[in-house]
Amino acid sequence: MPDRSLLANSTTRSVLPRWRPNVSPTPAPARTDGTALQERIGYLIARPVGRPPNHVRRYHANFNNQAASWSKPRRVVAKAEWHPGELYPRVGFIVTNMARPSENIVGFYNKRGTREQWIKEGKGAIKWTRLSFRSFAAKAVRLQLHALAYNLGNCFRTLATPEPIRDWSMTTLREKLIEIGAKVVGHARYVAFQTAEVANPRNMFADILRMIGDLRPPPVASTGERAAGVTPWNETDGRSVS
């Protein structure tokens, strides 16, 4: 029989310390700037009590904030919009060094963004950045011609387009109304343009031509015609102009 002391020593647990990796404690993640900014305007993005109105409600806030990568605090302008039928507000932040009121700063940057959209639209539709000339004067002339073409297209879209296509982009107008295939049939008294009625129906073209004709000012009667009581005649639609 073995000695009981040997059995007791063999079943005794080791008292050596357990090995643990030498890892320093991980610090808690810092809050992001977006979370900190939303906490600053928490009173603006809290849903108001009661039935919402049918118009857009806009609220502005103005405070200083310093991000982790900034060397000094900067002015931040916040805007919160509550639109009818939406559950959450539309929130935007603007970092600026301007000393204007918050409403004026938001309006200034909105106009700036609209101009940038116009420039982007001109680059895509008119291709006014393709200035394949060596001399600076030739490039300037071609850029001015492209700007004139864009202004003419924008005037056409604003003044002579019906309601269904008023929100079309310049590229869509160019592809579906300007650069389209047509067959020209000339007669003794008129010229007919025969186009496919797949993209644009006939009544739409008729409305566009009517709106373009309405842009023409009515003829002015001369002094002799006014004295004689002669009514000027409109050659566009054959109606007398009173």
trRosetta pair geometry for C-beta under 8 A, 3 or more apart (Angstrom, degrees):
i j d omega theta_ij theta_ji phi_ij phi_ji
2 6 5.5 -90 165 66 111 128
2 7 6.2 117 105 -45 120 100
3 6 4.6 90 71 1 93 102
3 7 7.3 -166 96 -3 52 83
4 7 5.6 -54 -151 39 41 111
4 8 6.2 43 151 -22 70 105
5 8 5.5 -52 -147 36 33 114
5 9 6.4 32 154 -18 65 104
6 9 5.8 -55 -147 38 32 108
6 10 6.3 30 155 -21 65 109
7 10 5.7 -56 -144 36 31 111
7 11 6.5 15 163 -7 65 110
8 11 6.4 -68 -148 43 27 99
8 12 6.7 43 152 -44 62 100
9 12 5.7 -41 -151 6 35 119
30 68 7.5 95 112 -76 153 138
31 35 4.8 -109 -177 79 103 130
31 36 5.6 116 119 -52 122 92
32 35 4.9 98 60 6 80 100
32 36 7.2 -148 98 -2 44 88
33 36 5.6 -57 -149 40 37 111
33 37 6.1 36 154 -20 70 106
33 65 7.5 107 -158 155 100 131
33 67 5.0 -11 -97 -116 139 100
33 68 7.4 -124 -60 -3 106 87
34 37 5.8 -54 -144 37 30 109
34 38 6.3 29 158 -18 64 106
35 38 5.8 -55 -146 37 30 109
35 39 6.5 32 154 -21 63 104
36 39 5.7 -54 -152 33 32 112
36 40 6.8 36 149 -24 63 101
36 65 7.1 140 120 -148 117 125
37 40 5.6 -50 -155 27 38 114
37 41 6.9 2 158 9 68 103
37 65 6.5 4 -92 -111 87 168
37 76 6.8 -115 -126 161 113 156
37 78 7.0 163 176 -88 103 128
37 93 5.9 -19 179 -87 151 151
38 41 6.4 -72 -147 53 35 87
38 42 6.7 72 149 -74 65 73
38 45 6.8 -34 -158 23 89 154
38 91 7.3 48 -107 155 89 166
39 42 5.6 -5 -152 -42 38 113
40 61 7.1 158 130 137 96 145
40 63 5.5 -134 179 55 136 159
40 65 7.1 -94 -41 -77 162 123
40 76 7.9 72 90 88 158 135
40 78 7.4 163 97 -23 109 153
41 44 4.4 -35 175 32 95 120
41 45 6.1 78 119 -13 93 100
41 61 4.9 -167 -105 24 106 160
41 78 4.8 -121 -66 122 150 161
41 80 6.5 171 158 -41 132 126
41 91 7.3 151 92 -142 142 123
42 45 6.3 -68 -140 46 33 95
42 46 6.3 47 160 -40 68 102
43 46 6.1 -37 -142 12 30 118
44 59 4.7 -169 -143 104 108 135
44 61 5.9 -113 -37 -35 146 125
44 78 7.0 155 51 119 161 123
44 80 4.2 151 148 15 116 151
44 89 7.5 -117 136 85 83 170
44 91 8.0 119 107 -111 116 105
45 80 5.5 -139 -75 -128 72 143
45 88 7.9 12 -168 -166 100 79
45 89 5.3 -136 -129 41 76 130
45 91 6.1 -13 -90 -75 123 130
47 87 7.9 -36 -97 -179 137 62
48 52 7.4 119 66 -95 105 80
48 82 7.7 -27 11 -92 109 170
52 57 8.0 -121 -158 -3 96 127
52 82 6.8 -136 -144 151 126 123
52 84 6.3 169 121 -116 120 68
53 57 7.0 105 47 -49 112 110
53 84 7.2 -88 101 -85 50 106
54 84 5.4 25 -144 -92 43 152
55 84 7.1 57 -3 -39 8 117
56 81 5.9 -9 -176 -167 108 102
56 82 6.9 160 -159 78 56 54
56 83 5.4 -13 -111 -104 92 64
56 84 7.2 -96 -73 -13 58 81
57 81 7.1 154 81 -155 51 50
57 82 4.4 -2 56 52 103 106
58 79 6.5 -17 -164 -167 97 98
58 80 7.3 153 -153 81 48 49
58 81 5.3 -13 -100 -102 75 78
58 82 8.0 -153 -67 23 35 69
59 79 7.3 152 80 -155 48 50
59 80 4.8 -14 61 60 98 98
59 81 7.9 -174 23 -75 67 36
59 82 8.0 38 -2 -8 104 99
60 77 6.8 -16 -166 -173 103 91
60 78 6.8 150 -158 83 51 58
60 79 5.5 -17 -102 -100 75 71
60 80 7.9 -170 -76 22 31 71
60 102 3.9 150 157 125 137 136
60 103 5.9 -132 -20 -65 161 67
60 106 6.7 -124 -106 -23 125 140
61 77 7.4 158 81 -159 52 46
61 78 4.3 -7 57 58 101 108
61 79 7.9 -162 23 -69 72 32
61 80 7.7 36 -5 -5 106 104
61 102 7.1 149 60 -132 13 160
62 75 7.1 -10 -166 -168 87 99
62 76 7.6 163 -149 85 43 53
62 77 5.6 -8 -102 -108 76 71
62 78 7.6 -154 -65 23 34 76
62 102 4.9 -128 -59 -71 112 120
63 75 7.9 161 92 -149 26 58
63 76 5.9 -21 71 62 71 96
63 78 7.7 1 22 -2 97 112
64 73 4.4 50 167 157 111 127
64 74 6.8 164 -150 81 75 21
64 75 5.9 -46 -97 -95 70 50
64 76 6.9 134 -123 13 19 86
65 73 6.3 157 79 -150 13 89
65 74 6.8 -35 66 62 64 69
65 76 4.8 5 19 -8 115 138
66 70 5.1 -140 -160 80 71 123
66 72 6.6 -105 -114 148 115 23
66 73 4.1 -74 -58 -90 100 67
66 74 7.0 120 -93 9 58 70
67 70 4.6 95 52 -5 80 108
70 73 7.3 95 120 -93 136 24
70 74 6.3 -111 -155 -9 153 111
74 95 5.5 40 122 -163 132 103
74 96 7.9 148 166 54 105 24
74 97 7.1 -68 -152 -77 97 79
75 95 7.2 136 82 -155 55 55
75 96 5.9 -50 86 72 106 66
75 97 6.5 134 31 -103 113 37
75 98 7.8 -121 79 52 143 52
76 93 5.8 -17 -170 -166 105 105
76 94 7.1 147 -159 75 54 46
76 95 5.6 -26 -101 -96 73 68
77 93 7.2 146 77 -159 48 53
77 94 4.5 -18 61 62 99 101
77 96 6.3 -6 3 24 115 115
77 102 5.0 167 -144 -136 112 87
77 105 5.1 165 -29 92 175 140
77 106 6.5 -144 137 -58 132 86
78 91 7.0 -14 -169 -166 100 91
78 92 7.2 160 -153 86 54 47
78 93 5.3 -20 -100 -102 75 74
78 94 7.8 -170 -74 22 31 71
79 91 7.3 160 85 -151 54 45
79 92 5.0 -8 57 60 98 94
79 93 7.9 -171 21 -77 70 32
79 94 7.6 36 -6 -5 105 106
79 102 7.7 164 -75 164 86 108
79 106 5.3 93 -67 -112 141 141
80 89 4.7 23 -173 151 94 146
80 90 7.2 150 -156 75 47 48
80 91 5.2 -8 -103 -101 78 77
81 89 6.0 152 70 -168 41 89
81 90 4.4 -16 58 58 102 101
81 91 7.9 -163 23 -69 69 36
82 86 7.3 -167 -165 71 54 104
82 89 5.1 -52 -80 -105 68 96
83 86 4.5 49 70 14 95 128
83 90 6.8 40 -14 -6 110 115
86 89 7.6 115 111 -93 119 30
86 90 7.7 11 125 -34 160 91
94 105 6.3 176 98 140 147 114
94 106 6.8 -173 -2 -93 148 66
94 109 5.6 -162 -122 -5 143 168
96 105 5.9 -168 47 -158 163 131
96 109 7.7 -122 -70 -58 134 128
98 105 5.7 161 79 -107 130 109
98 108 7.5 -22 64 62 177 158
100 104 4.3 -98 157 88 126 124
100 105 5.1 156 78 -57 109 84
100 108 7.2 92 61 -14 159 140
101 104 4.8 87 61 12 83 104
101 105 7.0 -151 94 -9 41 89
102 105 5.8 -57 -148 35 32 111
102 106 6.5 29 157 -17 66 105
103 106 6.0 -56 -150 36 31 109
103 107 6.4 28 154 -15 64 108
104 107 5.7 -56 -147 40 33 111
104 108 6.2 38 154 -24 66 105
105 108 5.6 -51 -146 33 32 113
105 109 6.5 21 159 -9 65 106
106 109 6.2 -60 -146 42 29 102
106 110 6.2 34 154 -23 64 108
107 110 5.6 -53 -144 35 31 114
107 111 6.5 31 158 -17 65 104
108 111 6.1 -58 -154 36 29 108
108 112 6.5 29 149 -19 63 107
109 112 5.2 -48 -145 36 39 117
109 113 6.4 42 154 -20 66 101
110 113 5.8 -52 -149 36 32 110
110 114 6.6 35 151 -20 63 103
111 114 5.5 -50 -148 33 35 114
111 115 6.6 36 153 -18 65 102
112 115 5.8 -53 -152 35 33 111
112 116 6.6 33 151 -18 64 104
113 116 5.5 -52 -148 36 36 112
113 117 6.5 39 152 -21 65 101
114 117 5.6 -52 -152 33 35 112
114 118 6.7 37 149 -19 65 101
115 118 5.5 -49 -151 33 37 113
115 119 6.5 38 151 -19 66 101
116 119 5.5 -49 -148 35 36 113
116 120 6.4 37 152 -18 65 104
117 120 5.6 -53 -146 39 33 112
117 121 6.2 36 153 -21 65 105
118 121 5.6 -54 -147 37 31 112
118 122 6.4 32 154 -18 64 104
118 150 8.0 106 178 163 93 135
119 122 5.8 -54 -150 36 31 111
119 123 6.5 33 152 -20 64 104
120 123 5.6 -52 -149 33 33 113
120 124 6.5 22 157 -11 65 108
121 124 6.0 -62 -147 42 31 104
121 125 5.8 2 167 4 70 117
121 150 7.9 123 107 -147 95 120
121 169 6.6 -146 -136 -165 113 100
121 170 5.3 104 169 19 110 124
121 171 7.7 -132 -158 -23 79 91
122 125 6.4 -64 -123 51 25 91
122 126 4.9 -26 -162 33 68 119
122 128 5.2 -22 155 18 105 126
122 146 7.0 103 -179 149 110 106
122 147 7.5 9 -147 -103 147 59
122 150 4.8 -13 -113 -104 106 151
122 170 7.6 17 -84 63 45 164
123 126 7.5 -28 -68 55 10 79
123 127 7.1 48 -170 -109 41 30
123 128 6.6 -90 -92 44 47 79
123 129 5.4 17 -127 -9 93 119
124 127 7.8 -16 172 -66 10 59
124 170 7.7 130 84 72 92 106
124 171 5.8 -48 126 -62 106 126
125 150 7.4 115 85 -111 113 93
125 153 7.4 -158 133 117 138 165
125 169 7.1 -160 -69 145 130 95
125 170 3.8 -25 -91 107 176 111
125 171 4.4 -131 -96 -67 93 69
125 174 5.7 152 -164 -6 99 141
126 146 5.0 125 148 -167 126 95
126 149 5.6 145 -132 93 122 116
126 150 5.0 -69 -44 -69 153 97
126 153 7.6 -160 -73 15 109 147
126 170 7.2 -32 -36 142 85 141
127 130 4.9 -6 161 8 100 119
127 146 7.4 -117 82 -131 54 131
128 142 8.0 169 -153 136 72 82
128 143 5.9 88 177 -136 102 64
128 146 3.2 148 -112 142 105 149
128 147 6.6 87 -139 -53 155 61
128 150 7.0 -49 -40 -35 140 127
131 138 7.9 143 -175 113 97 81
131 139 4.1 60 177 -137 134 95
131 142 5.5 151 -123 81 85 131
131 143 6.3 -17 -86 -56 127 93
133 138 3.8 -129 168 105 158 124
133 139 5.0 -159 62 -60 113 74
133 142 6.6 158 -7 -3 132 139
134 138 7.4 45 52 45 52 133
135 138 4.6 87 69 7 97 103
135 139 7.0 -165 94 -5 53 86
136 139 5.7 -58 -152 39 36 112
136 140 6.3 37 152 -22 69 105
137 140 5.7 -53 -148 34 32 112
137 141 6.5 31 155 -19 65 103
138 141 5.8 -52 -147 35 33 110
138 142 6.4 28 156 -15 65 107
139 142 5.9 -57 -146 40 31 108
139 143 6.2 32 155 -20 65 107
140 143 5.8 -55 -147 37 30 111
140 144 6.4 31 154 -18 64 105
141 144 5.8 -56 -151 36 31 111
141 145 6.5 32 151 -19 65 104
142 145 5.6 -50 -148 35 36 113
142 146 6.5 37 153 -18 65 103
143 146 5.6 -52 -148 37 34 112
143 147 6.4 35 152 -19 65 104
144 147 5.5 -51 -146 37 34 112
144 148 6.4 37 152 -20 65 103
145 148 5.6 -51 -148 35 33 113
145 149 6.5 34 152 -19 64 103
146 149 5.6 -51 -148 36 34 112
146 150 6.4 34 152 -19 65 104
147 150 5.6 -52 -148 36 34 112
147 151 6.4 34 153 -19 65 104
148 151 5.7 -53 -147 36 32 110
148 152 6.4 33 154 -18 65 105
149 152 5.8 -53 -147 37 32 111
149 153 6.4 30 155 -16 64 107
150 153 5.7 -56 -148 40 32 110
150 154 6.2 31 154 -20 66 107
150 170 7.1 -7 -138 -139 80 157
151 154 5.6 -53 -143 38 31 111
151 155 6.3 34 155 -19 64 104
152 155 5.7 -52 -147 36 31 111
152 156 6.4 32 152 -19 63 105
153 156 5.5 -53 -148 37 33 113
153 157 6.3 32 154 -18 66 105
153 170 5.5 72 135 -139 137 105
153 173 6.5 143 -167 96 107 139
153 174 7.2 -17 -131 -67 141 94
153 178 7.9 -49 -112 -50 107 151
154 157 5.6 -51 -145 37 33 111
154 158 6.2 27 156 -16 66 110
154 170 7.3 -37 -73 -89 72 116
155 158 5.8 -60 -142 41 29 106
155 159 5.8 -11 173 13 68 117
155 160 7.9 38 133 8 68 101
156 159 6.8 -71 -124 51 19 85
156 160 5.2 -50 -155 51 61 112
156 161 6.9 81 145 -42 67 98
156 173 7.4 142 101 177 117 147
157 160 7.9 -26 -49 55 9 70
157 161 5.4 -2 -149 -12 44 141
157 166 7.3 116 176 -152 78 52
157 168 7.0 -134 -134 71 113 88
157 170 7.1 -86 -46 -91 148 70
157 173 6.0 -94 -85 -66 106 160
158 161 7.5 60 1 21 8 105
159 211 7.0 167 140 157 65 112
159 215 6.3 69 148 -89 129 125
160 208 5.9 69 157 -157 93 72
160 211 4.4 157 -138 111 65 114
160 212 4.8 45 -137 -70 138 73
160 215 6.7 -50 -74 -33 109 132
161 165 5.2 -108 -178 93 112 94
161 166 5.2 149 105 -95 113 60
161 168 7.3 -134 -167 32 152 111
161 173 7.7 -74 -95 -109 138 123
161 208 6.7 3 -109 -108 45 94
161 211 7.4 -118 -12 80 16 161
162 165 6.0 63 63 31 79 90
162 166 7.0 -112 103 -46 35 88
162 204 6.1 -119 22 -140 140 76
162 207 4.5 34 -66 122 124 145
162 208 6.8 -86 -21 -63 92 70
162 211 7.3 -164 -64 -26 66 143
163 166 5.6 -31 -139 -13 33 122
164 204 7.2 -77 59 -111 126 116
165 168 4.8 -7 -175 -18 80 124
165 173 7.6 118 163 -92 117 87
165 204 7.1 75 -9 -159 131 127
168 172 4.3 -120 -171 87 104 128
168 173 5.3 125 117 -53 125 84
168 176 7.7 -101 -157 48 150 130
169 172 4.9 97 54 7 76 101
169 173 7.1 -140 96 -3 41 87
170 173 5.7 -53 -147 38 34 112
170 174 6.3 34 155 -20 66 107
171 174 5.8 -56 -148 36 30 110
171 175 6.3 17 159 -10 66 111
172 175 6.0 -62 -141 43 29 103
172 176 5.7 -7 172 10 68 119
173 176 6.7 -73 -127 52 20 88
173 177 5.1 -35 -166 34 63 122
173 178 6.5 51 140 -11 74 107
174 177 7.4 -49 -86 53 10 79
174 178 4.9 -43 -139 46 49 124
174 179 5.6 25 164 6 74 108
175 178 7.8 12 -19 48 15 83
175 179 6.0 -33 -113 61 36 105
175 180 7.8 86 160 -68 38 80
176 180 6.7 32 -171 -70 25 120
176 199 4.9 -149 -146 159 101 139
176 200 6.2 125 163 -41 101 112
177 180 6.7 -47 -151 -17 6 125
177 200 6.8 78 -90 -50 77 157
177 208 7.6 177 -148 -118 129 167
180 195 6.0 40 129 -143 125 128
180 196 7.9 -133 178 39 114 90
180 199 7.4 -138 -118 52 133 142
181 195 7.2 144 93 -130 54 81
181 196 7.4 36 75 -1 94 107
182 193 4.8 2 170 -174 139 95
182 194 6.3 148 -168 70 77 44
182 195 4.4 -39 -105 -79 95 88
183 193 7.4 143 72 -161 45 47
183 194 4.2 -22 62 61 99 105
183 195 7.7 -177 21 -68 69 43
184 191 6.4 -9 -168 -179 94 105
184 192 7.4 151 -158 82 45 51
184 193 5.9 -18 -101 -103 67 67
184 194 7.8 -160 -70 20 20 78
185 191 7.2 157 82 -164 49 56
185 192 4.4 -14 62 63 102 102
185 193 7.8 -168 23 -74 75 22
185 194 6.2 48 -9 -16 114 113
186 191 5.1 -18 -108 -113 69 85
186 192 7.8 -162 -74 26 25 69
187 190 5.4 11 59 59 112 65
187 191 7.0 -168 26 -83 72 37
187 192 7.0 47 -8 -8 109 100
195 200 7.8 2 119 62 133 103
195 205 7.7 141 52 -74 134 155
196 199 7.0 70 97 11 99 86
197 200 7.2 -91 -144 83 51 49
197 201 5.8 47 -168 -123 98 47
197 202 6.0 -26 -118 -43 124 82
200 204 4.9 -113 -175 77 93 136
200 205 6.2 100 132 -48 120 91
201 204 5.1 103 62 1 74 103
201 205 7.6 -142 101 0 45 86
202 205 5.9 -57 -157 37 38 108
202 206 6.3 39 148 -20 69 107
203 206 5.2 -51 -147 37 39 117
203 207 6.4 42 153 -22 68 100
204 207 5.7 -50 -149 34 33 110
204 208 6.5 33 152 -19 64 104
205 208 5.6 -52 -148 35 34 112
205 209 6.4 31 155 -15 66 105
206 209 5.9 -55 -147 40 31 108
206 210 6.3 32 154 -20 64 108
207 210 5.6 -55 -146 37 32 113
207 211 6.3 29 157 -17 66 106
208 211 5.9 -57 -147 38 29 107
208 212 6.4 29 154 -18 64 106
209 212 5.7 -52 -145 37 33 111
209 213 6.3 34 154 -19 64 105
210 213 5.6 -55 -150 37 32 111
210 214 6.5 35 151 -23 65 103
211 214 5.5 -47 -146 31 36 114
211 215 7.1 46 152 -28 60 95
212 215 5.8 -46 -162 18 38 116
212 216 8.0 43 145 -24 59 92
213 216 6.0 -42 -167 14 47 112
213 236 4.9 140 -161 -172 121 142
213 237 7.2 104 153 -40 147 101
216 236 6.7 154 59 -55 143 146
218 232 7.4 124 163 92 94 133
218 234 6.6 -58 -136 -92 85 110
218 241 4.6 149 -170 -142 126 147
219 232 4.6 -148 91 166 111 144
219 233 7.6 3 46 63 142 40
219 234 6.8 -175 10 -94 105 61
219 241 6.2 156 50 31 80 154
220 232 7.3 141 120 -42 7 164
221 225 4.3 -123 -172 92 102 125
221 226 5.1 126 115 -58 122 83
221 230 6.9 166 -144 84 125 84
221 231 7.6 -82 -82 -145 137 27
221 232 4.7 -142 -74 -40 86 111
222 225 4.8 94 53 10 77 103
222 226 7.0 -141 94 -6 40 87
223 226 5.8 -56 -150 36 32 110
223 227 6.4 30 154 -18 65 106
224 227 5.7 -55 -148 36 33 109
224 228 6.2 19 158 -8 67 110
225 228 5.9 -62 -141 46 31 102
225 230 4.1 -83 -156 61 86 111
225 232 6.8 68 146 -64 154 81
226 229 7.6 36 -177 -73 30 31
226 230 7.8 -77 -55 44 23 74
231 240 4.6 28 135 -169 130 123
231 241 6.9 170 174 61 88 53
231 242 6.7 -27 -141 -97 117 55
232 240 7.2 137 82 -158 45 69
232 241 4.9 -24 80 53 97 109
233 238 7.5 -15 -177 -147 99 42
233 240 6.0 -47 -106 -104 59 65
233 241 7.3 175 -109 7 9 88
234 237 5.9 2 112 47 120 76
234 238 6.8 -69 83 -5 81 6
234 239 5.1 -3 47 63 123 68
234 240 7.0 -178 5 -106 89 12
234 241 5.2 107 -48 -44 102 102
235 238 7.5 24 -147 -73 26 51
